[in-house]
């Protein structure tokens, strides 16, 4: 990867300079990349090659990769691919799960306390029920609630969440236009409660009015899981929260 016309700067060259500066200062530089799985879409250069080079040679640089689509993030890292540039590198993995009901309530109550606001427990419980223990949406509710009434704040969070979920699904679907209808009906089937390979397939085929070849169907389920649009637990597939379920039901084939 390079920037500039005559005076090009490569990504590895930039990392080299950062490493030199950190070494001279007797410190380390931490490079944090949010939603790192999106780097898979980059064309013209291999980010994983540059990261592998830095890991092996630049001891004053550390990397933090974060992402909401764990399957694609694993694909970028090449966690199961011996041929991937980053395969076999030691790493620490931190997984953030949804809060349970008690944790969600405590999160909001303590957040309001930090601002010297006494939380209305009925409002907090309703927000937790509607937002399903997702830290990001709970945080956004708290932010809006400081400025607005409870109902207005909650509705605004739900509208924002729905728009973001639909946008993410559409970004996935637009790269697969020929299979869009199949993907949409599969998402709707899972959102409506179908959770087994066979029941999802039957529901999607019924909505489509045509069969889906088993090999293609399995690959599509794997793509949905890798993209973080659905989750797989053991041999069951699910949409993890009600905001996503409601948003998927509004997708159009």
Phi, psi and omega in degrees: 000139182215150176240157174086162179272273184290319182258077183286144176236119178275159178297316179295324177296319178297317179295323176302314181294319178298319180296318179298317181296318179294320180296317179296328180274355180069034182222188176233151176250133177255122177257113180256129180241110180278145183049050186299336181297340179293342179294343176300330183282349183297139180243148175093351178202163182246103180295323181296328178293317179295320179294321178295320177299314180296320180300318185280332191238339187249094189279352180259009177239132174239150183241141171238119178250125178241153180192151179263354181242086190299325180297316179289326177295318175299323180294320178298316181288334182073040188299331179244017184240101182301340181272352182287143182302327183265001183300136175085356177285137179293142179207157172257133182244128178239119179254129178256119180259172176295151173286147169280179186300312182295319178296321180295315179298314180298321180300313181289316182300313181292326177297316177293323179300323179298337179257013180059038177246129177276118184286140171278112188297327178295319178294317180299315181296322178292319178298318179296318180297319184282329187258001166060030173072021179272115186307318182297317181287325176297319178297317180294322176300314179301320180296313180292324185294333178297329186257340189227169175291158186307307185297318179296317180296315182295316180297322181293321177297315182296321178293318178297315181298314181299317180297320181290320180295315179296320179298318179295318178296319180295323177298323176291314185291326184291342176273357180224056187300325182292334182252012186306309184301319180295315180298316181299314182291329175293317178297318180294322179297316180291319179297331182274358174119351175291130185229355179257154180311314186285319183289324176296316181298314180298316181295317180294317180295323178296318179292324181281331185077021179204156180282156173247122179306132184307317182297314179296321182297314180298318178298321180293319175299318179296323178294318178298321180290314180299325181282354180079011179281332173224166178241148176244125177234115188059242180249022181241146179248144180208155168266119195289343181213161187291331178295319177293319179300313181297321181293317182297327180292346179264357177291148179248133179289000000 
